[in-house]
Each structure stands twice: as structure tokens, then as C-alpha cells.
Amino acid sequence: MNNVLLEMLRESAARKWVQYGEVETIRDVTVGNQKEKLIIINYQGEFVYCKEEDFEERKLGSYQGFMQTRVPFTVKDITEDENGSVITVSRIEGLKKVAEQFIQSVREGDVVKGTVTGVDDNGLVFLEVNGYPCIIPPGQWSIERPPNLKETTPIGTVVEAKVLTVDALENKQKTSVSHRVRLSRRDLQINELEERWKNIDAYYKPNDNVSVKITGQAVGHNSYFCELPNGISIIGNLTSPLRDKYNDYLPPGVKATGVIKFLDKDNRRGKMIIRKVEANHANILQNQTFGAL
């Protein structure tokens, strides 16, 4: 190992400093008669090694979601063998130190970036932010109805979210954390859409021909939520020939084209006429019965 880096790590071990590296690979090793996982972390171009029990307190079936993610660590031990210096580290201890710093500085309304560490059966997302375990309730994940988050949100996914609440826990002795931090990804999406509406003139104008995705039925007869490519939704109505052709119903997910009739950026609403269903989707619809007879 580079002598300068080695000296930095020796001082880090002595002074309990937190360093950061990127997970390079996971290797199965045999210690005695037991197999263990060794997480190899790239630190400034050199490798340091973290045992499974020093990487994550929970037992995980796979660590692949952590590949190429940035992780904090403290140096546990530095030993010498015939190949040089071997540095063993602890991500868990590194997380504890950065978590203390995070909870002292975080405030409601802050925008933070974290890594998904799990999703429960109810869609509650566990997010690790600067080493601190936070949660995103299912209703705060997206402005759209969330899919099965456990299946669609893998461990290791990096997410930006807004801090909703930071609540002190009374029974701290029963948990390893002192506060419950609730986050919202949905709030950031809402803010982003508001900005897009403010600048809608830069994207679209009345009489523009546009492609959209149908995301659901709106209130009223022959009304659909139509998502434009920039994420904004407006209301679309089928032409009379299309209403007859598709039995007055288009299922969510169908792609279509049409013409924008008006846009009201102050009230964040707009309307379009749907004139054509894209060919691939039209072929599917002709072979299915989605609407009521």
C-alpha cells in the first residue's frame, strides 16, 4: 500500500477518524470451517477489508445493492503479512460516528440524499442518510400511486428526499437510534412539477402536437389523465371516432398523440384532444375488451 495512505490510515485508527471508500466487490472466504463474506472497499485506489459482521448489523441475503456505493468506515486493525499491509475496517462504527453528526445538524425541510437499505411488506422504505436510518412512508414515496415498492426498489438505490419530521424517541435504550426521521420523496416531486408549470411556456404551447401516456381516468365522461414527456399531467378527451373504436375506455399505460387545446399555468391545468393511439398499443386494444359494453 502507498506509504502516505498507510500513514493516514494509521492516524485514522489512532484518532478514530471516519474515512470513506467505495464498495468494490464482495468475496466469499473460508475461516476455519465456516464461510464468511468479505466486503472489499476501494480507498483512494487501495483496498481495505470489512467483515460481514462489521458491515451491516442486520443479516442480509445479498450485498450486491451496495456495489459501487460510497460508505464510511473506521480502521479496526492494521497487520502485516508477506504481501504487505492488510487493513481491516468497520462500516458499522463509521456509520455511528457520521450518524451522530447528522442527527445534530439535520432540520425539518432539509433536502438529503440517502441509500435504500430495505423495504417492508407495507411499502415502508428504509433509507440510510449519512449513516442514519430514516424512513419514507408509502404515501410519501411518489405523487403517483406507488407500485409494489419491495419489488421495484432494490437495496442500494440512491434517493433524494425532504425531511418531514425529526422526533426524539423516548425509549432510546430499546433502539440503537435516538430520533425517528421521516422523509418525503413525494414533496420534492411536487416542488419540481410546480417549477415545470411556472416555465410551461418553454416546453409546450396551445396547438402543439404532443405524445402522452394515459395514467388513469379523470373525473367526468371521456376524460383521461395524460402525462406529457416532462412529467406534467393534463386532461385529454378522445375524438368521437376513437371513443367508438375503443369503447369509451383507454387503460393506464397506453401511449397516444394529440393536440394541446389550452394551458393554464397559474392554476396548473390543461386540456388536449387525443387523436391517435400509438400503433403498438392500438393493436393490443383491438384484441382486448377493457371497457364496459
C-alpha positions in Angstrom: 0.0 0.0 0.0 1.1 3.6 -0.7 3.1 4.8 2.3 1.2 8.1 2.5 -2.2 6.4 2.6 -0.9 3.9 5.1 0.2 6.6 7.4 -3.2 8.4 7.0 -5.0 5.1 7.9 -2.7 4.6 10.9 -3.5 8.0 12.2 -7.2 7.4 11.5 -7.1 4.3 13.6 -5.4 6.1 16.5 -7.8 9.1 16.4 -11.0 7.3 15.4 -11.4 9.3 12.2 -14.0 8.4 9.7 -12.8 7.7 6.1 -14.8 7.0 3.0 -14.4 4.4 0.3 -16.4 2.7 -2.5 -17.5 -0.9 -2.3 -15.5 -2.7 -5.0 -16.6 -6.3 -4.6 -17.8 -9.0 -2.2 -15.8 -12.1 -1.8 -16.6 -15.4 0.0 -13.8 -16.6 2.2 -13.4 -19.6 4.5 -12.3 -19.1 8.1 -11.8 -22.3 9.9 -14.7 -24.5 8.8 -17.1 -21.6 8.2 -17.7 -19.5 5.1 -17.8 -15.7 5.5 -18.4 -12.7 3.3 -15.6 -10.1 3.0 -16.6 -6.7 1.6 -13.7 -5.1 -0.2 -13.7 -1.3 -0.2 -11.7 0.8 -2.6 -10.0 3.6 -0.6 -8.1 6.1 -2.8 -7.1 3.3 -5.2 -6.1 0.8 -2.4 -8.2 -2.0 -0.9 -9.3 -2.2 2.7 -11.4 -5.1 4.0 -14.6 -5.3 6.0 -16.1 -8.4 7.6 -19.8 -9.1 7.2 -20.5 -8.5 10.9 -18.7 -5.2 10.7 -20.5 -4.0 7.6 -24.2 -4.3 8.5 -26.0 -5.1 11.8 -28.9 -6.8 10.0 -28.3 -10.1 8.3 -28.8 -9.5 4.6 -29.3 -12.2 1.9 -27.2 -10.2 -0.6 -24.9 -7.2 -0.5 -24.9 -6.6 -4.3 -27.0 -3.5 -3.8 -24.0 -1.8 -2.1 -21.7 -2.3 -5.1 -20.1 1.0 -6.2 -21.7 2.9 -3.3 -19.8 5.2 -1.1 -19.5 4.0 2.5 -17.9 5.4 5.7 -15.6 3.3 7.8 -13.2 3.4 10.8 -10.0 1.5 10.8 -10.1 -1.5 13.2 -6.7 -3.1 12.6 -3.5 -2.9 10.5 -1.5 -6.1 10.2 1.5 -7.1 8.1 1.9 -10.3 6.0 4.2 -11.3 3.2 2.2 -9.3 0.7 2.3 -6.1 2.8 -0.2 -4.3 5.0 -3.8 -5.6 5.5 -6.3 -3.0 6.7 -9.5 -4.2 8.3 -12.3 -1.7 8.8 -15.7 -1.3 10.3 -18.6 0.3 8.4 -20.9 0.0 11.4 -18.6 2.1 13.6 -18.1 4.6 10.8 -21.9 4.9 10.5 -22.3 5.5 14.2 -20.0 8.5 14.1 -21.5 10.1 11.0 -25.0 9.4 12.3 -24.2 11.4 15.4 -23.1 14.3 13.3 -26.2 14.0 11.0 -28.8 14.0 13.8 -27.2 17.0 15.4 -27.4 19.1 12.3 -30.5 17.9 10.3 -33.5 20.1 10.3 -37.1 19.8 9.0 -37.3 20.9 5.4 -33.7 19.9 4.6 -33.1 18.0 1.3 -31.0 14.9 1.9 -29.6 12.1 -0.2 -29.6 8.5 1.1 -29.3 4.9 0.1 -32.2 2.4 0.3 -31.4 -0.4 2.8 -34.7 -2.2 2.7 -38.5 -2.1 2.1 -41.1 -3.8 4.3 -44.2 -5.6 3.1 -46.3 -2.5 3.6 -44.1 -0.3 1.4 -42.2 1.5 4.1 -38.8 2.4 2.7 -35.7 2.4 4.9 -33.2 5.0 3.8 -29.7 5.4 5.3 -28.7 9.1 5.2 -25.1 9.8 6.3 -25.2 6.6 8.2 -28.5 7.4 10.0 -31.6 5.1 9.5 -34.5 7.1 8.2 -37.9 6.1 6.8 -40.1 7.1 3.8 -43.7 6.2 4.5 -45.5 4.6 1.5 -47.7 7.7 0.9 -44.6 9.9 0.7 -42.7 7.9 -1.9 -44.4 9.3 -5.1 -47.0 11.6 -6.4 -48.4 8.6 -8.3 -49.8 5.5 -6.7 -46.7 3.6 -5.7 -46.2 0.1 -7.2 -45.0 -2.8 -5.2 -42.0 -1.0 -3.7 -40.5 -4.1 -2.3 -40.1 -5.5 -5.8 -39.3 -2.3 -7.7 -36.9 -0.5 -5.2 -33.7 -2.6 -4.8 -31.3 -2.2 -1.9 -28.6 0.4 -2.9 -31.0 2.7 -4.8 -29.9 6.3 -4.2 -32.8 8.7 -3.4 -33.2 12.4 -2.7 -35.9 13.3 -0.2 -37.1 16.1 2.0 -37.0 15.9 5.8 -40.6 16.0 7.2 -40.1 15.4 10.9 -37.3 14.7 13.4 -38.8 13.2 16.5 -36.9 12.3 19.7 -37.6 8.7 20.8 -38.5 8.2 24.5 -37.3 4.6 24.9 -33.8 5.1 23.5 -32.5 2.1 25.4 -34.6 -0.2 23.3 -33.2 1.0 20.0 -29.9 2.0 18.5 -31.2 5.4 17.3 -32.2 8.5 19.3 -34.6 10.0 16.8 -37.1 9.0 14.2 -36.5 10.8 10.9 -39.4 10.8 8.4 -38.7 11.8 4.8 -40.7 12.6 1.7 -39.7 11.9 -1.9 -43.2 13.0 -3.0 -42.7 16.6 -1.7 -39.7 17.1 -3.9 -41.6 15.8 -6.9 -44.4 18.2 -6.2 -41.9 21.1 -6.0 -40.3 20.0 -9.2 -43.7 19.9 -11.0 -44.6 23.3 -9.7 -41.4 24.7 -11.2 -42.2 23.0 -14.5 -45.7 24.6 -14.6 -44.1 28.0 -14.0 -41.9 27.5 -17.0 -44.5 25.6 -19.1 -44.1 28.1 -22.0 -40.6 26.8 -22.5 -42.0 23.3 -23.0 -45.4 23.5 -24.7 -47.9 25.9 -26.2 -51.5 25.5 -27.4 -51.9 23.7 -30.7 -48.7 21.8 -30.2 -48.8 18.1 -31.3 -47.6 16.0 -28.3 -47.1 12.4 -27.3 -48.6 11.4 -23.9 -49.1 8.4 -21.7 -52.5 7.6 -20.3 -52.2 7.3 -16.5 -55.8 7.0 -15.5 -59.4 8.2 -15.9 -60.2 11.7 -14.8 -63.5 12.9 -13.3 -66.1 13.3 -16.0 -67.1 11.3 -19.1 -64.4 10.7 -21.7 -61.7 12.3 -19.6 -58.2 10.9 -19.1 -55.0 11.9 -17.2 -52.4 12.4 -19.9 -48.7 12.6 -18.8 -46.5 14.7 -21.0 -42.8 13.8 -21.5 -41.7 16.3 -18.9 -43.9 14.7 -16.2 -46.8 17.3 -16.3 -50.3 15.9 -16.5 -53.2 17.4 -18.3 -56.7 16.2 -19.2 -57.3 14.6 -22.5 -60.5 13.8 -24.4 -60.9 11.2 -27.2 -62.3 12.2 -30.5 -65.7 10.7 -31.4 -64.2 8.1 -33.8 -61.7 6.9 -31.1 -64.5 6.8 -28.5 -66.4 4.4 -30.7 -63.3 2.4 -31.7 -62.1 1.8 -28.1 -65.5 1.5 -26.4 -65.0 4.8 -24.5 -62.1 3.5 -22.5 -58.3 3.6 -22.6 -56.4 1.7 -19.8 -53.4 3.2 -18.0 -50.1 2.8 -19.8 -51.4 3.3 -23.3 -49.4 5.8 -25.3 -51.2 8.3 -27.6 -50.8 11.5 -29.5 -52.9 14.6 -29.8 -53.1 18.4 -29.8 -53.0 20.7 -26.8 -56.1 23.0 -26.6 -55.1 25.2 -23.7 -52.6 25.5 -20.8 -53.3 27.5 -17.5 -50.0 27.7 -15.7 -51.5 29.8 -12.8 -53.9 27.0 -11.9 -51.7 24.2 -13.2 -54.2 22.6 -15.6 -54.5 22.0 -19.3 -56.5 20.1 -21.8 -55.9 18.2 -25.1 -57.7 16.3 -27.7 -56.5 12.7 -28.1 -56.4 12.0 -31.9 -54.4 8.8 -32.2 -53.4 5.8 -30.1 -49.8 4.7 -31.0 -49.7 1.6 -33.3 -48.4 -1.0 -30.9 -50.9 -0.1 -28.2 -53.7 0.2 -30.8 -53.0 -3.4 -31.9 -53.3 -4.6 -28.3 -56.5 -2.8 -27.6 -58.2 -4.2 -30.7 -57.7 -7.7 -29.3 -58.9 -6.9 -25.8 -62.2 -5.8 -24.1 -61.3 -3.3 -21.4 -64.4 -1.1 -21.2 -67.9 -1.8 -20.3 -70.3 -2.8 -23.1 
